[in-house]
Amino acid sequence: MTGAPVNAVIPVIPVDEDARELDALLVGLQLTDSAFPSGRYTLSQGLEGYAQAKAVDRDSLPVLLADLLRYSVGPSDATALALAHRAVTAGDWDAVVEVDERLNATKLNRELRLASTRTGRQTLDTARAALGRPAVDRYAELVTAKRTPGSQAVVTGVCYAAAGVTVGPAVASDLFGFAANFVGAALRLRLTDHCRAQVTLRELAPVIAEVTAAALRRELADLGGCVPVADVMSGRHERAEARMFAS
């Protein structure tokens, strides 16, 4: 005979709260999954430009990724995601548009701006079908009406907020997604191997935590990274005769 003894005390689990937390986790996993058709797999996040210039190798790759997280993605996309998430939660769509426009303006290279809006709109199209939330539909209307650029980080922030994912995990998830995409590009560029890529991702966990905390503290006026060398590499990559990636 199986089962709990007759006199056993069975703990009461708050099903509703537990279900919401689990659903939020599943949304985070889905949006950062490499199988999610956002088009991010077409981007090297600037890595191909560094590889073409022979400015990175397998040993310096983790250092470059950490620097991009701290000084590029964190102050720009991660900060925009956090600000957009809070604006959606507050129902302030004017603030969402302001964040989106500011983020788009801080991307100095045409290649980066196009990559951001292209993947953003692809993410938005799929998220509307997959999530089915009114806030996602509302933002999609603004993008369709060309009232806002539809940057990937802002799209993701809207989706996370609409799905009930809290702002901290939302930012951390997207930063991990960037890092996973970066090492995936490194694999295709033969700058790392599968095992080393996973070691790099695990070792970068403290950096992702640090960058997440910093992004959550910033205001709109602080949005924007400062990575001159990365901007130069992106500009050179845009004019390269042969390219594997769109950025």
Secondary structure in CASP SS format (residue, H / E / C, confidence):
PFRMAT SS
TARGET T0000
AUTHOR 0000-0000-0000
METHOD secondary structure of the structure
MODEL  1
M C 1.00
T C 1.00
G C 1.00
A C 1.00
P C 1.00
V C 1.00
N C 1.00
A C 1.00
V C 1.00
I C 1.00
P C 1.00
V C 1.00
I C 1.00
P C 1.00
V H 1.00
D H 1.00
E H 1.00
D H 1.00
A H 1.00
R H 1.00
E H 1.00
L H 1.00
D H 1.00
A H 1.00
L H 1.00
L H 1.00
V H 1.00
G H 1.00
L H 1.00
Q H 1.00
L H 1.00
T H 1.00
D C 1.00
S C 1.00
A C 1.00
F C 1.00
P C 1.00
S C 1.00
G C 1.00
R H 1.00
Y H 1.00
T H 1.00
L C 1.00
S C 1.00
Q C 1.00
G C 1.00
L H 1.00
E H 1.00
G H 1.00
Y H 1.00
A H 1.00
Q H 1.00
A C 1.00
K C 1.00
A C 1.00
V C 1.00
D C 1.00
R C 1.00
D C 1.00
S C 1.00
L H 1.00
P H 1.00
V H 1.00
L H 1.00
L H 1.00
A H 1.00
D H 1.00
L H 1.00
L H 1.00
R H 1.00
Y H 1.00
S H 1.00
V H 1.00
G H 1.00
P H 1.00
S H 1.00
D H 1.00
A H 1.00
T H 1.00
A H 1.00
L H 1.00
A H 1.00
L H 1.00
A H 1.00
H H 1.00
R H 1.00
A H 1.00
V H 1.00
T H 1.00
A H 1.00
G C 1.00
D C 1.00
W H 1.00
D H 1.00
A H 1.00
V H 1.00
V H 1.00
E H 1.00
V H 1.00
D H 1.00
E H 1.00
R H 1.00
L H 1.00
N H 1.00
A H 1.00
T H 1.00
K C 1.00
L C 1.00
N C 1.00
R H 1.00
E H 1.00
L H 1.00
R H 1.00
L H 1.00
A H 1.00
S H 1.00
T H 1.00
R H 1.00
T H 1.00
G H 1.00
R H 1.00
Q H 1.00
T H 1.00
L H 1.00
D H 1.00
T H 1.00
A H 1.00
R H 1.00
A H 1.00
A H 1.00
L H 1.00
G C 1.00
R C 1.00
P H 1.00
A H 1.00
V H 1.00
D H 1.00
R H 1.00
Y H 1.00
A H 1.00
E H 1.00
L H 1.00
V H 1.00
T H 1.00
A C 1.00
K C 1.00
R C 1.00
T C 1.00
P C 1.00
G C 1.00
S C 1.00
Q H 1.00
A H 1.00
V H 1.00
V H 1.00
T H 1.00
G H 1.00
V H 1.00
C H 1.00
Y H 1.00
A H 1.00
A H 1.00
A C 1.00
G C 1.00
V C 1.00
T C 1.00
V H 1.00
G H 1.00
P H 1.00
A H 1.00
V H 1.00
A H 1.00
S H 1.00
D H 1.00
L H 1.00
F H 1.00
G H 1.00
F H 1.00
A H 1.00
A H 1.00
N H 1.00
F H 1.00
V H 1.00
G H 1.00
A H 1.00
A H 1.00
L H 1.00
R H 1.00
L C 1.00
R C 1.00
L C 1.00
T C 1.00
D C 1.00
H H 1.00
C H 1.00
R H 1.00
A H 1.00
Q H 1.00
V H 1.00
T H 1.00
L H 1.00
R H 1.00
E H 1.00
L C 1.00
A H 1.00
P H 1.00
V H 1.00
I H 1.00
A H 1.00
E H 1.00
V H 1.00
T H 1.00
A H 1.00
A H 1.00
A H 1.00
L H 1.00
R H 1.00
R C 1.00
E C 1.00
L H 1.00
A H 1.00
D H 1.00
L C 1.00
G C 1.00
G C 1.00
C C 1.00
V C 1.00
P H 1.00
V H 1.00
A H 1.00
D H 1.00
V H 1.00
M H 1.00
S H 1.00
G H 1.00
R H 1.00
H H 1.00
E H 1.00
R C 1.00
A C 1.00
E C 1.00
A C 1.00
R C 1.00
M C 1.00
F C 1.00
A C 1.00
S C 1.00
END
